[in-house]
Structures are given as structure tokens and as C-alpha cells.
Amino acid sequence: MTERPIIVIGGGVAGSVVAGTLARECSAPIVVLESGSSAGALSEPESRTLSFVDALARPSTRRDDLVVRRTARQEPKGYPAGSGIGGSGEINALVASWGMNYDAESWGDGLAVELQAGLRSLPHELRTANEGEWGPMDRALVDSCVEMGVARNDALWNDTTSPEGVGTVTLFARGDRRSTGVDAVLKQAIAAGRVRVDRDARVHRLLVRDDVVRGVELSSGVTLEARAVVVCAGAFESVEILQRTGVLPACVRGVQDHPAVAFVTRDSVAQSSVLSIGAIGRLSVGPGVGNVHLVSMNATAPGEHSHGALLVALMDVESRGSITLHEDGSVARELAMLSTERERRTLGAAVRRCVEIVARIEDRIGTEMHLSERTESVRWLASATDADVEDWLVTTSGVYAHAASSVPLGGEFLDLRGAVRTVDGLWVADASVMPTLISGNPTLTVAALARVIAREVAGVTAAS
């Protein structure tokens, strides 16, 4: 490529969608810089079986250096993240979800309409699991919730209004493989010679002169020129690249995540499903609407398929954490989950409501369930004080990995189209840009936003 390219930093779901969209909608050469060494989704499709838990066991598609403090009561610890082509899409469940209608509405009418249109027209492959694929945890969750009066709803993934429901899960998947943005748009662009992917290309900082982005500097010291740069390195790394460049301040506040806890089977449960997650439920707790998710797990750890779990997650969050770059180059990542009284009370009420649901699940699977990281049975929640329940929540929450909203659209640093306000030719287009974290699994929304921003980049660069 002799012409200065548009550089896309990151080969995950967002980066794949951005690169593929640019390849179709502008004439400039496209280069994707991926920090990981694995070809991942490009040449190792076996890395994306329907069991994302097993994918976590693959060193080639897993990043082990990301350390995050989830709540103020916890010590920093490893945070699940992907490495290589496919990014975190290689190691997460890829559950499809539009969330609730109030998510995008809070972002503003214009963006809400565009996002809804983008969700409907995304070039992606979705697959709804059938009951024959369920494991015992999936069936027990659905049957127990229905018995408790929760309506059966197998279309929760794009139902943005029903306050409650339970049913089978819909995944980014084709056949027996989960499917990411790599499959949908990037492979075709690479095959057509429109996109080049460079692996082992970790970006240290951007090259900016006269308030215009000129290229990137890799950690190896190599520099690459660019006509424009789109940062898609994830809710943490995108911020850190911009901080090292001097585009963002040393401390950026905004990042959000879904706090979640787990109830785990005390004894083994015969598992036959190839799905890590086969069913999902939605509850309305306290003043919220559709603000709590229940997720059945047919495996609890990489290579461990003898136990099951039920995840309980608060999906409507308000806490915002921070990302701080210290002078020595180290980074403090603070999610600050459950830092508001409303969140703690709502999740506390949710886990208490689950006591009877879990009792019915236990009858069906034939074993007791206990609190994650505790020996007490789930029944402990029925008699525990509010203070004791909150103590368990803030010392345990962290099952999900949905970090987002660290540099929101329309905020101090980005305009509503993802462009960095102070530097021409520079955009951010991944989970970082969500104004608020949606009340659903964010992969679909990340892809839709990436496509919207990529089209803006294509238009601006074509006119320049």
C-alpha cells in the first residue's frame, strides 16, 4: 500500500466492522493493527466453539495482562479480554441483545433512530438455540421461572419493551461456531485485497502534529503514516492509547460495567450441552424495568464441565469508574461497580427474589446451590440482613466483562459521530463510545455503532 491508509487500531468486533465498512464505502487503503499474535478468527475457527468457556482456555486468544478493580472493596485482578484477530469476541459468549428501548432513547433522538436502523441492517449471523441443545441448567431455569409466573419469551434478544420473560438464548453463531464481525465483514474485505491486517502491532501512541493525526507509533518503535485513524482497542486500551498521546488527560472518568454474581451447584451436574449459555431470563426489580438478567451456565471454568451456575446481573447501571495513567506508565483501572446505594439495593433485592427460583432449580437438578466465593447456600439470602447481602455483593461482583462508556459520544472528548474534538482525522468506534452501557449484552450495539462511525469516517476522508 503506497497511499497513506486509514489505520484501524484493534481487530475485535468493532475494528472488524469498521475496517469492513470502510473497505466498501471508501477508496482508501485500510490497515488493521492488532496487538495480538494469533490469527484467531481468520484461520482458527475452532477457537470459537459454542462453548466460550472452553475458548478462555486457549492462550492464543486470551489476554492475561489486563488488571482491573471491579468494586472499591475488591483488590485489582485479571479481567477477561481477547487477543488476536477477533479480539474479545473470541472469548465471550456473543449473546445477542438489543437491551431495552430506554437505552438508546437516553442517547438522543437522532442517534437512537440511527442505532435502531443499524441493528436491523447489520451484516451478521444470529442463531437461536433450540431446546434440544439445552443443558439441565437451561431447562431448570426456564421451567422454574415459568412456574413462578415469568412469561416464556424466546425473542428476548430483540424485545425492547417486555419487563420480564425467560426463554432460549440467541447467539452470534453459525452452526456450531460463534460468529464475530470478522466473519461478517472483515474476511471478505481481506480476500478482496481492500484490507491488510498486521499482527503483533501494539500501538503505543498516535502521532499528532498541528492538531491533525499523522500516524501511529508502535511499541516496537516503528512508526506508520496514516490519513486517518480509528481507535477500536476496547474500553480500556482505547483510552490508554489516547492518554499516552496526550489527547486525553491522565485520569478519565466514565467507564461502566454490569455487576453480576453467581450461584454455583455444590455437587456435579451431568452436562451434555455444547452451549455454555442456553437460556436467559429478564426480571424487573425495584423501580427498574427489565433491569436484571438471569443467565444459566452449563460450565463454570475452562475445561470444567461438571458444575453449573446461575448468574444474576444488574443491567441498568449508573456507577462510573476511572482509568488513570500514572507517570511511571502504569495504569489504574477502576470500574467502581455498585458505588451507588440504588445499585446495591436493586441487586440485593434481585438476589433475594432469586431464592425461590433457585429452590425450584435445585429440585430439578438434584443438588444444592451456594453463593459464589462463599460456602453458604442460596437460602442464606432469605434471612441475611441487608448489610450482609450488600457486603457479599460488593466483595464478589465481577462475573460479567462488559466494560464500556469510557469516552462517551457527545461528551467532553468526542462529538456525536465519534470524532475526537481536538484532533482532526481521529475517531473512536468501540464500546468506549456508548453514552451509557445498555441494559443488555453489548456486542450488537458495539457493532452497530462501529458501522455508523465508519460511514462517517468514509464520508469525511473522501471529502478531504
C-alpha positions as CSV (number, residue, x, y, z in Angstrom):
1,M,0.0,0.0,0.0
2,T,1.8,3.1,-1.2
3,E,-1.0,5.5,-0.5
4,R,-1.4,6.6,3.1
5,P,-4.0,4.3,4.6
6,I,-6.8,4.7,7.1
7,I,-5.4,2.8,10.2
8,V,-7.9,0.9,12.4
9,I,-6.4,0.1,15.8
10,G,-7.8,-3.2,17.0
11,G,-9.1,-6.4,15.2
12,G,-12.0,-7.2,17.5
13,V,-15.7,-6.9,16.7
14,A,-15.6,-3.1,16.4
15,G,-12.4,-3.0,14.5
16,S,-13.6,-5.7,12.1
17,V,-16.9,-3.9,11.4
18,V,-15.1,-0.5,10.9
19,A,-12.5,-2.0,8.5
20,G,-15.0,-3.9,6.5
21,T,-17.4,-1.0,6.3
22,L,-14.6,1.4,5.2
23,A,-13.5,-1.1,2.6
24,R,-16.9,-1.0,1.0
25,E,-17.6,2.7,1.3
26,C,-14.3,4.5,0.5
27,S,-11.4,4.0,-1.8
28,A,-8.5,4.5,0.6
29,P,-6.4,1.5,1.6
30,I,-7.2,0.1,5.1
31,V,-4.7,-1.3,7.6
32,V,-5.8,-3.0,10.8
33,L,-3.3,-3.1,13.6
34,E,-3.9,-5.9,16.0
35,S,-1.7,-6.2,19.1
36,G,-2.2,-10.0,19.4
37,S,-0.2,-12.6,17.5
38,S,-2.9,-15.1,16.8
39,A,-4.8,-15.2,13.5
40,G,-7.7,-16.2,15.7
41,A,-11.0,-16.0,13.8
42,L,-9.2,-15.7,10.4
43,S,-7.6,-19.1,10.4
44,E,-8.5,-20.9,13.6
45,P,-12.3,-21.1,13.6
46,E,-12.1,-24.0,16.1
47,S,-11.3,-21.3,18.7
48,R,-15.0,-20.2,18.6
49,T,-17.0,-23.3,19.5
50,L,-20.4,-22.7,21.1
51,S,-18.7,-23.0,24.4
52,F,-17.0,-19.7,25.1
53,V,-15.8,-21.1,28.4
54,D,-13.6,-23.5,26.6
55,A,-12.2,-20.7,24.4
56,L,-11.0,-19.0,27.6
57,A,-8.6,-21.9,28.0
58,R,-6.8,-21.0,24.7
59,P,-3.7,-18.9,25.4
60,S,-3.5,-17.7,21.8
61,T,-6.9,-15.9,22.0
62,R,-6.7,-14.7,25.6
63,R,-5.1,-11.6,27.0
64,D,-3.7,-12.1,30.6
65,D,-2.2,-8.6,31.3
66,L,-5.4,-6.6,31.9
67,V,-5.9,-6.0,35.6
68,V,-9.0,-4.2,36.9
69,R,-10.5,-3.3,40.2
70,R,-14.2,-4.1,40.0
71,T,-15.6,-2.5,43.2
72,A,-14.0,-0.4,45.9
73,R,-14.0,-3.5,48.3
74,Q,-12.0,-5.7,45.9
75,E,-8.4,-5.9,45.0
76,P,-7.4,-5.5,41.3
77,K,-7.5,-8.8,39.4
78,G,-7.4,-10.2,35.9
79,Y,-10.2,-9.1,33.6
80,P,-11.3,-11.4,30.7
81,A,-10.2,-10.0,27.4
82,G,-9.3,-11.4,24.0
83,S,-6.1,-11.2,22.0
84,G,-5.6,-11.6,18.3
85,I,-7.9,-11.3,15.3
86,G,-11.5,-11.4,16.7
87,G,-10.5,-9.7,20.0
88,S,-12.7,-10.3,22.9
89,G,-15.3,-11.7,20.5
90,E,-13.1,-14.8,20.6
91,I,-13.6,-15.5,24.3
92,N,-17.0,-14.1,25.2
93,A,-20.4,-15.7,24.9
94,L,-21.6,-13.4,22.0
95,V,-25.1,-13.3,23.3
96,A,-27.3,-11.2,21.1
97,S,-29.3,-8.5,22.8
98,W,-30.8,-5.1,21.9
99,G,-31.3,-4.2,25.6
100,M,-34.4,-2.1,26.5
101,N,-35.9,0.7,24.5
102,Y,-34.9,3.3,27.1
103,D,-31.2,2.7,26.4
104,A,-30.8,4.4,23.1
105,E,-33.6,6.9,23.9
106,S,-31.4,8.4,26.6
107,W,-28.7,9.0,24.0
108,G,-30.8,11.5,22.0
109,D,-33.4,11.0,19.3
110,G,-31.1,11.2,16.3
111,L,-28.6,8.7,17.5
112,A,-31.4,6.4,18.8
113,V,-33.1,6.2,15.4
114,E,-29.8,5.6,13.6
115,L,-28.8,2.9,16.0
116,Q,-32.1,1.1,15.7
117,A,-31.8,1.1,11.9
118,G,-28.2,-0.1,12.3
119,L,-29.2,-3.0,14.5
120,R,-31.8,-4.1,11.9
121,S,-29.4,-3.9,9.0
122,L,-26.1,-5.3,10.4
123,P,-24.5,-8.0,8.3
124,H,-24.3,-10.6,11.0
125,E,-25.4,-14.2,11.6
126,L,-27.6,-15.0,14.5
127,R,-28.7,-18.4,15.8
128,T,-31.4,-19.1,18.3
129,A,-30.7,-22.2,20.4
130,N,-33.3,-24.9,20.3
131,E,-34.4,-26.8,23.4
132,G,-32.7,-30.0,22.2
133,E,-29.4,-28.2,22.8
134,W,-30.1,-27.2,26.3
135,G,-28.3,-28.5,29.3
136,P,-30.0,-29.2,32.7
137,M,-29.3,-25.7,34.0
138,D,-31.0,-24.1,31.0
139,R,-34.2,-26.2,31.3
140,A,-34.3,-25.8,35.1
141,L,-34.0,-22.0,34.8
142,V,-36.8,-21.7,32.2
143,D,-39.2,-24.2,33.8
144,S,-38.6,-22.7,37.3
145,C,-39.2,-19.1,36.1
146,V,-42.3,-20.1,34.2
147,E,-43.6,-21.9,37.3
148,M,-43.0,-18.6,39.2
149,G,-45.2,-16.7,36.8
150,V,-42.5,-15.3,34.4
151,A,-43.7,-15.5,30.9
152,R,-41.9,-17.7,28.3
153,N,-40.4,-15.5,25.7
154,D,-37.9,-16.9,23.2
155,A,-37.4,-13.5,21.5
156,L,-36.0,-11.6,24.4
157,W,-32.9,-10.7,22.4
158,N,-34.8,-8.1,20.3
159,D,-37.8,-7.5,22.6
160,T,-37.0,-4.0,24.0
161,T,-40.2,-3.5,25.9
162,S,-41.3,-6.6,27.9
163,P,-40.4,-6.1,31.5
164,E,-40.0,-9.8,32.3
165,G,-39.5,-13.0,30.4
166,V,-37.5,-16.2,30.1
167,G,-36.5,-18.3,27.2
168,T,-33.8,-19.7,24.9
169,V,-30.8,-17.7,24.0
170,T,-29.9,-16.1,20.7
171,L,-26.2,-16.0,19.8
172,F,-23.9,-14.6,17.1
173,A,-23.4,-18.0,15.7
174,R,-23.4,-20.2,12.5
175,G,-23.9,-23.9,13.0
176,D,-21.6,-25.0,15.8
177,R,-19.4,-21.9,15.8
178,R,-19.9,-18.5,17.4
179,S,-19.5,-15.7,14.8
180,T,-17.9,-12.3,15.1
181,G,-17.5,-9.2,13.0
182,V,-14.5,-10.9,11.4
183,D,-16.8,-13.4,9.7
184,A,-19.5,-10.9,8.8
185,V,-17.3,-8.2,7.1
186,L,-13.6,-8.5,7.5
187,K,-12.8,-11.8,5.8
188,Q,-14.4,-10.6,2.6
189,A,-12.5,-7.3,2.6
190,I,-9.2,-9.1,3.2
191,A,-9.9,-11.5,0.4
192,A,-10.7,-8.6,-2.0
193,G,-7.4,-7.0,-1.1
194,R,-9.0,-4.0,0.4
195,V,-7.7,-4.6,4.0
196,R,-4.4,-5.6,5.4
197,V,-4.1,-6.9,8.9
198,D,-0.8,-6.5,10.8
199,R,-0.4,-8.7,13.9
200,D,1.9,-8.2,16.8
201,A,1.4,-4.5,16.2
202,R,0.7,-3.0,19.6
203,V,0.1,0.8,19.3
204,H,2.0,2.9,21.9
205,R,0.7,6.3,20.9
206,L,-0.6,8.3,18.0
207,L,1.5,10.8,16.0
208,V,-0.3,14.2,16.1
209,R,1.1,17.4,14.6
210,D,-0.7,20.8,14.3
211,D,-3.9,19.2,15.8
212,V,-4.0,16.6,13.0
213,V,-3.4,12.9,13.4
214,R,-0.4,11.9,11.1
215,G,0.1,8.2,12.0
216,V,0.9,5.8,14.9
217,E,3.9,4.7,16.8
218,L,4.1,1.0,17.7
219,S,5.6,-0.3,21.0
220,S,8.5,-1.6,18.9
221,G,9.3,2.0,17.9
222,V,8.1,1.6,14.3
223,T,6.0,4.5,13.0
224,L,3.3,4.2,10.4
225,E,1.8,7.1,8.5
226,A,-2.0,7.5,8.2
227,R,-4.5,9.7,6.5
228,A,-6.9,9.0,9.4
229,V,-7.0,6.7,12.5
230,V,-10.0,4.9,14.0
231,V,-9.3,3.6,17.5
232,C,-11.1,0.3,18.3
233,A,-8.9,-1.2,21.0
234,G,-11.6,-1.6,23.7
235,A,-13.0,0.4,26.6
236,F,-9.6,0.4,28.5
237,E,-6.9,0.3,25.8
238,S,-8.5,2.9,23.6
239,V,-8.4,5.4,26.4
240,E,-4.9,4.4,27.4
241,I,-3.6,5.0,23.8
242,L,-5.2,8.4,23.8
243,Q,-3.8,9.2,27.2
244,R,-0.2,8.2,26.1
245,T,-0.7,10.5,23.1
246,G,-1.7,13.4,25.3
247,V,-5.1,13.7,23.7
248,L,-6.9,12.7,26.9
249,P,-6.0,13.7,30.5
250,A,-4.2,11.3,32.8
251,C,-7.4,10.5,34.6
252,V,-10.6,9.8,32.5
253,R,-13.8,9.0,34.3
254,G,-16.8,7.3,32.7
255,V,-16.2,3.5,32.3
256,Q,-19.1,1.3,33.3
257,D,-19.8,-2.5,33.6
258,H,-22.6,-4.8,34.7
259,P,-22.2,-6.1,38.2
260,A,-23.1,-9.8,38.5
261,V,-22.8,-12.6,41.0
262,A,-23.1,-16.3,40.6
263,F,-25.0,-19.2,42.4
264,V,-23.0,-22.4,41.8
265,T,-24.0,-26.0,42.1
266,R,-22.4,-27.6,45.1
267,D,-22.3,-31.1,43.5
268,S,-21.6,-32.1,40.0
269,V,-24.4,-32.0,37.4
270,A,-24.4,-34.2,34.4
271,Q,-23.7,-31.9,31.5
272,S,-24.4,-32.8,27.9
273,S,-24.9,-29.4,26.2
274,V,-22.3,-27.9,23.9
275,L,-23.6,-24.5,24.8
276,S,-22.0,-22.5,27.7
277,I,-25.2,-20.5,27.9
278,G,-28.5,-21.8,26.6
279,A,-31.2,-19.8,28.3
280,I,-31.7,-16.3,29.7
281,G,-34.3,-14.5,31.8
282,R,-35.2,-10.9,32.4
283,L,-36.7,-9.5,35.6
284,S,-37.9,-6.1,36.8
285,V,-36.7,-5.3,40.3
286,G,-37.4,-2.2,42.4
287,P,-38.1,0.8,40.3
288,G,-36.4,-0.7,37.2
289,V,-37.9,-2.2,34.1
290,G,-36.1,-5.2,32.6
291,N,-33.1,-4.3,34.8
292,V,-32.0,-7.7,35.9
293,H,-30.8,-10.7,33.8
294,L,-30.6,-14.3,34.8
295,V,-28.3,-16.5,32.8
296,S,-27.9,-20.3,33.1
297,M,-24.3,-21.6,32.8
298,N,-23.6,-25.2,31.7
299,A,-19.9,-24.8,32.6
300,T,-18.1,-22.7,35.2
301,A,-14.5,-22.7,34.2
302,P,-12.3,-23.6,31.2
303,G,-12.2,-27.3,30.9
304,E,-14.6,-27.8,33.8
305,H,-18.0,-29.1,32.7
306,S,-19.1,-30.9,35.9
307,H,-20.9,-28.0,37.6
308,G,-23.4,-25.4,36.6
309,A,-24.3,-21.9,37.7
310,L,-26.9,-19.2,37.6
311,L,-25.7,-15.7,37.0
312,V,-27.7,-12.7,38.4
313,A,-26.7,-9.4,36.8
314,L,-27.8,-5.8,37.3
315,M,-28.2,-4.4,33.7
316,D,-29.3,-0.8,34.4
317,V,-26.2,0.8,35.9
318,E,-25.3,4.4,36.9
319,S,-21.8,3.9,38.5
320,R,-18.9,5.2,36.5
321,G,-15.3,4.3,37.1
322,S,-12.0,5.7,36.0
323,I,-8.8,5.0,34.0
324,T,-5.7,6.6,35.3
325,L,-2.3,6.7,33.6
326,H,0.5,7.2,36.2
327,E,3.8,9.0,35.4
328,D,5.6,5.7,35.5
329,G,3.4,4.3,32.7
330,S,1.3,2.1,34.9
331,V,-2.4,2.2,34.7
332,A,-5.1,2.0,37.4
333,R,-8.4,0.8,36.1
334,E,-11.3,1.3,38.5
335,L,-14.8,0.1,37.5
336,A,-16.4,1.4,40.7
337,M,-19.3,-1.1,40.3
338,L,-22.1,-0.9,42.9
339,S,-20.9,2.5,44.1
340,T,-24.4,3.9,44.4
341,E,-27.0,2.9,47.1
342,R,-29.6,2.4,44.4
343,E,-27.5,-0.2,42.6
344,R,-26.7,-2.1,45.8
345,R,-30.3,-2.2,46.9
346,T,-31.6,-3.2,43.5
347,L,-29.1,-6.1,43.1
348,G,-29.7,-7.1,46.7
349,A,-33.5,-7.3,46.0
350,A,-32.8,-9.2,42.8
351,V,-30.8,-12.0,44.5
352,R,-33.4,-12.2,47.3
353,R,-36.1,-12.7,44.7
354,C,-34.0,-15.5,43.2
355,V,-34.1,-17.6,46.4
356,E,-37.4,-19.2,45.4
357,I,-36.3,-19.6,41.8
358,V,-33.1,-21.3,42.9
359,A,-35.0,-23.6,45.2
360,R,-37.1,-24.9,42.2
361,I,-33.9,-25.2,40.1
362,E,-32.3,-27.3,42.9
363,D,-35.3,-29.6,42.9
364,R,-34.9,-30.2,39.2
365,I,-31.1,-30.7,39.1
366,G,-30.9,-32.6,42.3
367,T,-28.2,-30.6,44.1
368,E,-28.0,-27.5,46.3
369,M,-26.6,-24.2,45.0
370,H,-24.3,-22.0,47.0
371,L,-23.1,-18.4,46.8
372,S,-20.0,-17.7,44.7
373,E,-16.9,-17.4,46.7
374,R,-18.9,-18.4,49.9
375,T,-19.9,-21.7,51.4
376,E,-23.4,-20.6,52.4
377,S,-26.4,-21.9,50.4
378,V,-28.5,-19.5,48.4
379,R,-31.1,-19.9,51.2
380,W,-28.9,-17.7,53.4
381,L,-30.1,-14.7,51.4
382,A,-33.6,-15.1,52.8
383,S,-32.6,-14.4,56.4
384,A,-29.4,-12.3,55.9
385,T,-29.5,-8.6,56.8
386,D,-29.4,-6.0,54.0
387,A,-25.9,-5.1,55.2
388,D,-24.7,-8.7,55.0
389,V,-26.1,-9.1,51.5
390,E,-24.6,-5.8,50.3
391,D,-21.2,-6.9,51.8
392,W,-21.4,-10.2,49.8
393,L,-22.3,-8.3,46.6
394,V,-19.5,-5.7,46.7
395,T,-16.9,-8.3,47.6
396,T,-18.0,-10.7,44.9
397,S,-19.4,-8.9,41.9
398,G,-17.5,-9.3,38.7
399,V,-18.8,-12.3,36.7
400,Y,-19.5,-10.2,33.6
401,A,-17.0,-8.4,31.4
402,H,-19.0,-5.7,29.6
403,A,-16.7,-2.6,30.1
404,A,-18.0,0.4,28.1
405,S,-18.7,4.1,28.0
406,S,-15.2,5.3,28.9
407,V,-15.2,8.1,26.3
408,P,-18.9,8.6,25.5
409,L,-20.3,10.1,22.3
410,G,-21.3,13.7,22.8
411,G,-19.2,14.1,25.9
412,E,-16.2,16.2,26.7
413,F,-13.8,14.4,24.3
414,L,-15.9,13.0,21.4
415,D,-18.6,14.5,19.3
416,L,-21.8,12.6,18.4
417,R,-20.1,10.9,15.4
418,G,-17.1,9.5,17.4
419,A,-14.6,12.2,16.2
420,V,-12.1,13.4,18.8
421,R,-12.9,17.1,19.3
422,T,-9.3,18.3,19.5
423,V,-7.6,16.3,16.7
424,D,-8.7,16.2,13.0
425,G,-8.7,12.7,11.4
426,L,-9.1,10.8,14.6
427,W,-12.2,8.8,15.7
428,V,-13.0,6.2,18.4
429,A,-15.5,3.5,17.5
430,D,-15.8,0.7,20.0
431,A,-17.6,0.0,23.3
432,S,-15.8,3.1,24.7
433,V,-18.2,5.4,22.9
434,M,-21.6,4.2,24.3
435,P,-23.1,7.3,26.2
436,T,-24.2,4.7,28.8
437,L,-23.9,1.0,29.0
438,I,-27.0,-0.6,27.6
439,S,-29.2,-2.9,29.7
440,G,-28.3,-5.9,27.5
441,N,-25.2,-7.8,26.2
442,P,-23.4,-5.0,24.3
443,T,-21.9,-6.9,21.3
444,L,-24.7,-6.0,18.8
445,T,-24.7,-2.3,19.9
446,V,-20.9,-2.1,19.6
447,A,-21.1,-3.5,16.0
448,A,-24.0,-1.1,15.1
449,L,-22.2,2.0,16.5
450,A,-18.9,0.9,14.8
451,R,-20.8,0.8,11.5
452,V,-22.3,4.2,12.0
453,I,-19.0,5.8,12.8
454,A,-17.2,4.0,10.0
455,R,-19.6,5.6,7.5
456,E,-18.9,9.0,9.0
457,V,-15.1,8.3,8.6
458,A,-15.6,7.2,5.0
459,G,-17.5,10.4,4.1
460,V,-15.1,12.8,5.8
461,T,-11.9,11.2,4.4
462,A,-13.4,11.1,0.9
463,A,-14.1,14.8,1.0
464,S,-10.6,15.7,2.4
